[in-house]
């Protein structure tokens, strides 16, 4: 809700810090922050890992300057609201794009073993009004 009326939001659920695909996905957004700015979009990454784990992991990645959110306690409450909590207790890898009005405009179930394609995300963001 902090971005409602001001920015689109890329809400990227991912399974866990320190895992190979997540270690590519999350810094991948950092590398293209300028591109997100062009589409007036704020990336947010979220998993069920606790805040200290996020802090250590993002530091090990060289620093992530966009928000990496923790859905640790109560465990998976945000994941449940978006219907992405896996039966094993982690988030599924799912991308949501929420427009400035707060309406979910795009959902992509990427799968645990796949990494989202930024080009596909930007192609969709081009279709949103500025």
Backbone bond lengths (Angstrom), bond angles and torsions (degrees), N, CA, C in turn:
res aa  C-N    CA-C-N  psi(-1)  N-CA   C-N-CA  omega(-1)  CA-C   N-CA-C  phi
1 X - - - 1.455 - - 1.526 112.01 -
2 X 1.322 116.90 -21.11 1.468 120.89 179.50 1.533 112.22 -60.19
3 X 1.319 117.17 -28.47 1.463 121.20 -176.02 1.525 112.94 -100.14
4 X 1.338 117.39 -6.87 1.463 121.24 -176.84 1.529 110.30 -57.83
5 X 1.324 115.14 130.95 1.457 121.34 -179.33 1.522 113.38 84.02
6 X 1.340 117.32 -10.12 1.469 120.30 -177.03 1.523 113.54 -117.00
7 X 1.332 116.46 -41.35 1.460 120.43 -174.99 1.520 110.74 -144.91
8 X 1.327 114.46 154.85 1.457 120.40 165.55 1.530 105.95 -75.21
9 X 1.318 116.35 161.12 1.461 120.71 179.49 1.520 109.67 -130.66
10 X 1.322 115.27 131.31 1.464 121.55 166.67 1.522 105.01 -96.90
11 X 1.320 117.56 113.10 1.455 122.58 178.56 1.516 106.95 -106.21
12 X 1.332 115.27 109.26 1.464 121.16 -173.39 1.528 109.89 -110.44
13 X 1.319 115.85 104.26 1.462 120.53 173.99 1.526 107.66 -80.14
14 X 1.330 116.22 137.78 1.463 120.48 177.30 1.528 108.94 -140.73
15 X 1.335 118.28 154.57 1.467 121.16 -171.99 1.538 115.21 -64.93
16 X 1.321 118.30 -58.12 1.465 119.88 -173.29 1.521 111.98 -157.21
17 X 1.332 114.27 146.82 1.467 120.57 169.33 1.533 108.18 -61.89
18 X 1.296 116.60 158.32 1.468 125.31 172.87 1.523 114.01 70.95
19 X 1.306 119.19 7.29 1.464 120.14 178.63 1.532 108.79 -99.01
20 X 1.327 117.45 152.44 1.471 120.11 -171.11 1.529 115.58 -56.57
21 X 1.312 118.58 -49.46 1.471 119.92 -176.26 1.522 110.36 -69.34
22 X 1.330 116.94 -41.72 1.476 120.49 178.67 1.529 110.71 -63.52
23 X 1.320 116.23 -33.25 1.455 121.27 -180.00 1.523 111.70 -71.23
24 X 1.322 117.37 -13.04 1.467 121.77 171.12 1.529 110.85 -97.33
25 X 1.332 116.36 -40.50 1.459 121.22 -175.52 1.536 112.34 -63.01
26 X 1.315 117.14 -54.41 1.464 120.87 -172.94 1.535 112.13 -64.37
27 X 1.341 119.97 -46.46 1.465 118.25 175.34 1.524 113.04 -69.05
28 X 1.327 116.63 -20.94 1.465 120.19 176.97 1.514 112.01 -61.89
29 X 1.310 117.83 -34.30 1.466 120.88 176.56 1.523 110.45 -72.28
30 X 1.320 115.99 -36.79 1.471 120.58 178.30 1.530 110.29 -59.65
31 X 1.325 115.99 -40.64 1.465 121.32 -177.50 1.525 113.14 -64.42
32 X 1.337 116.78 -23.68 1.466 120.13 -176.18 1.536 112.05 -120.13
33 X 1.321 117.18 29.57 1.472 120.54 179.71 1.526 112.00 -56.72
34 X 1.317 117.49 -37.81 1.462 121.16 178.51 1.520 111.84 -60.43
35 X 1.304 116.31 -35.97 1.469 121.24 178.28 1.528 109.86 -67.68
36 X 1.333 116.90 -41.83 1.468 119.71 176.03 1.522 110.24 -60.75
37 X 1.329 117.24 -39.10 1.470 121.42 178.02 1.528 110.96 -59.06
38 X 1.344 116.92 -40.06 1.463 121.05 179.31 1.521 111.80 -57.73
39 X 1.334 116.23 -31.59 1.464 121.11 -178.75 1.527 111.62 -102.39
40 X 1.330 116.37 16.25 1.464 122.07 177.33 1.534 110.89 51.26
41 X 1.333 114.77 48.09 1.463 121.33 -174.04 1.520 111.16 -125.52
42 X 1.316 114.94 134.23 1.462 122.58 177.82 1.527 109.35 -102.11
43 X 1.340 118.28 116.11 1.461 118.72 173.67 1.529 110.54 -77.79
44 X 1.320 115.47 141.38 1.458 123.60 173.30 1.528 106.53 -135.26
45 X 1.320 117.05 128.68 1.460 121.24 175.29 1.521 107.65 -107.35
46 X 1.328 117.11 145.60 1.465 120.38 -177.32 1.524 111.11 -147.32
47 X 1.327 114.87 135.86 1.465 121.55 173.24 1.519 108.39 -143.36
48 X 1.326 116.28 177.21 1.462 120.86 -179.58 1.526 112.50 -87.20
49 X 1.326 117.65 4.25 1.465 120.30 178.97 1.529 110.62 -70.09
50 X 1.341 117.68 150.10 1.466 120.66 179.36 1.527 112.48 -73.18
51 X 1.319 116.15 160.57 1.463 122.48 -177.46 1.526 112.78 -55.63
52 X 1.349 120.41 -46.56 1.478 118.36 179.87 1.531 112.91 -59.67
53 X 1.323 116.57 -33.77 1.466 120.66 176.92 1.528 109.59 -66.16
54 X 1.346 117.18 -45.54 1.470 121.40 176.46 1.528 110.68 -57.17
55 X 1.322 116.37 -45.20 1.467 120.26 -177.09 1.524 111.28 -62.07
56 X 1.329 117.47 -45.96 1.467 120.83 179.65 1.525 110.87 -65.86
57 X 1.321 116.43 -42.79 1.458 121.10 -176.96 1.524 111.41 -66.70
58 X 1.353 116.97 -49.03 1.467 118.74 -178.56 1.528 111.20 -65.19
59 X 1.324 117.01 -32.75 1.471 119.94 174.77 1.531 109.95 -64.08
60 X 1.331 116.60 -41.70 1.471 120.20 179.80 1.526 111.58 -65.38
61 X 1.328 116.55 -23.19 1.467 121.86 178.84 1.527 112.00 -84.74
62 X 1.317 116.99 -0.70 1.457 120.73 -179.48 1.514 112.36 97.35
63 X 1.317 116.41 5.21 1.461 120.68 178.99 1.514 111.49 97.81
64 X 1.302 115.18 128.94 1.467 122.53 175.83 1.523 105.45 -115.76
65 X 1.331 117.26 125.89 1.466 120.17 -173.75 1.522 113.65 -95.57
66 X 1.315 118.33 -10.31 1.461 120.54 175.35 1.535 107.81 -95.66
67 X 1.331 119.22 161.83 1.453 121.26 -176.18 1.526 114.38 -66.00
68 X 1.330 115.00 131.12 1.462 123.45 170.13 1.526 104.96 -114.32
69 X 1.314 115.84 112.89 1.459 122.22 -169.75 1.526 112.15 -97.81
70 X 1.332 114.82 150.31 1.454 121.52 -179.91 1.525 110.47 -109.48
71 X 1.312 115.92 125.61 1.462 122.65 174.91 1.531 108.64 -109.24
72 X 1.333 114.23 42.23 1.463 121.31 -173.47 1.524 113.13 -77.20
73 X 1.347 116.25 -44.86 1.462 118.10 -176.18 1.509 110.72 -140.78
74 X 1.305 120.24 132.07 1.467 122.95 -10.77 1.532 109.76 -62.34
75 X 1.302 114.25 138.00 1.462 121.43 -168.41 1.527 112.97 -52.55
76 X 1.325 114.69 119.19 1.462 121.87 171.59 1.519 116.12 69.20
77 X 1.324 119.01 19.96 1.468 120.27 -177.77 1.533 112.15 -62.27
78 X 1.325 117.99 -42.03 1.471 120.28 178.28 1.527 109.44 -68.82
79 X 1.326 116.57 -43.00 1.469 120.42 177.25 1.525 111.39 -56.12
80 X 1.328 116.32 -41.74 1.471 120.13 178.85 1.524 110.66 -62.42
81 X 1.333 116.85 -41.97 1.465 119.95 -178.66 1.529 111.92 -63.50
82 X 1.333 116.60 -31.38 1.467 121.22 178.89 1.533 111.89 -95.66
83 X 1.322 117.02 3.15 1.463 123.10 178.05 1.531 112.18 60.59
84 X 1.342 116.30 41.55 1.461 120.34 -179.23 1.530 112.55 -124.56
85 X 1.346 118.04 11.50 1.457 119.50 177.84 1.519 108.78 -80.09
86 X 1.319 115.26 117.45 1.465 122.07 -179.81 1.526 109.28 -70.28
87 X 1.307 117.36 152.41 1.467 121.22 -179.48 1.534 112.19 -59.97
88 X 1.339 117.59 -21.25 1.463 121.57 178.34 1.526 112.80 -86.58
89 X 1.341 117.66 2.60 1.456 120.89 173.97 1.512 116.48 95.87
90 X 1.319 119.00 -0.75 1.466 121.54 176.43 1.523 109.42 -107.26
91 X 1.312 115.77 167.62 1.469 120.39 176.43 1.523 109.50 -76.44
92 X 1.320 115.79 143.37 1.462 119.36 168.02 1.524 107.32 -74.59
93 X 1.322 116.66 160.21 1.459 120.40 177.72 1.535 107.97 -85.26
94 X 1.334 114.48 100.52 1.460 120.89 -176.31 1.526 108.46 -136.87
95 X 1.328 115.57 137.90 1.462 123.06 179.95 1.529 108.71 -109.18
96 X 1.323 115.67 131.48 1.466 121.79 173.50 1.522 107.64 -120.51
97 X 1.311 116.50 138.95 1.460 120.65 169.51 1.527 105.84 -116.02
98 X 1.324 113.97 122.57 1.458 122.10 -177.76 1.524 107.14 -113.16
99 X 1.321 116.93 127.54 1.468 119.44 -176.78 1.534 111.01 -78.23
100 X 1.309 115.40 177.29 1.463 121.43 -176.49 1.521 112.59 -62.36
101 X 1.322 117.24 -23.71 1.466 121.36 178.44 1.528 111.76 -82.89
102 X 1.332 116.47 -4.35 1.461 120.06 179.83 1.514 114.00 88.28
103 X 1.333 116.65 16.58 1.472 121.69 -178.88 1.523 109.49 -99.90
104 X 1.321 116.15 129.99 1.465 120.81 175.81 1.520 107.94 -69.00
105 X 1.329 116.09 119.38 1.474 121.48 -177.18 1.524 113.26 -108.41
106 X 1.339 116.46 -14.71 1.469 119.57 -174.07 1.515 108.35 -152.24
107 X 1.327 116.11 133.97 1.461 122.28 174.27 1.519 107.26 -134.55
108 X 1.319 115.43 129.99 1.466 119.99 175.43 1.523 108.86 -131.25
109 X 1.321 115.68 116.00 1.468 121.77 173.27 1.523 106.16 -84.45
110 X 1.298 115.94 100.29 1.461 121.06 -172.21 1.522 111.54 -77.78
111 X 1.314 116.97 -35.00 1.468 121.55 -176.85 1.520 110.48 99.49
112 X 1.304 115.44 150.39 1.466 120.30 -175.32 1.521 113.55 -63.51
113 X 1.313 117.08 -33.50 1.457 120.59 -173.70 1.528 113.34 -98.08
114 X 1.332 117.15 9.65 1.456 120.93 -179.28 1.516 110.42 -120.73
115 X 1.302 115.49 154.29 1.457 121.29 176.00 1.524 108.54 -107.72
116 X 1.339 117.27 137.27 1.463 118.86 178.91 1.532 111.15 -63.28
117 X 1.306 115.70 150.34 1.463 121.04 178.96 1.525 109.30 -96.34
118 X 1.322 116.37 116.17 1.463 120.34 -179.48 1.528 111.76 -59.70
119 X 1.334 117.38 -35.97 1.469 120.39 -179.47 1.527 111.02 -60.43
120 X 1.315 116.34 -38.02 1.466 121.71 178.91 1.536 109.82 -66.39
121 X 1.325 116.29 -40.70 1.469 121.78 178.40 1.532 109.75 -62.60
122 X 1.333 116.71 -48.31 1.469 120.42 -178.43 1.527 111.51 -65.26
123 X 1.315 116.30 -35.41 1.461 119.63 178.03 1.542 109.83 -61.18
124 X 1.340 116.04 -40.70 1.457 118.71 177.34 1.524 111.19 -69.59
125 X 1.337 117.72 -42.42 1.460 120.83 -179.45 1.529 111.96 -58.58
126 X 1.339 116.57 -30.19 1.469 120.69 177.16 1.527 111.75 -60.11
127 X 1.325 117.07 -26.32 1.463 120.92 -175.52 1.534 112.74 -83.02
128 X 1.322 116.90 -13.78 1.473 120.04 -178.64 1.521 110.38 -81.11
129 X 1.324 117.25 143.99 1.490 118.89 176.68 1.528 109.86 -66.53
130 X 1.326 115.59 146.87 1.483 118.96 -178.49 1.496 112.34 -85.90
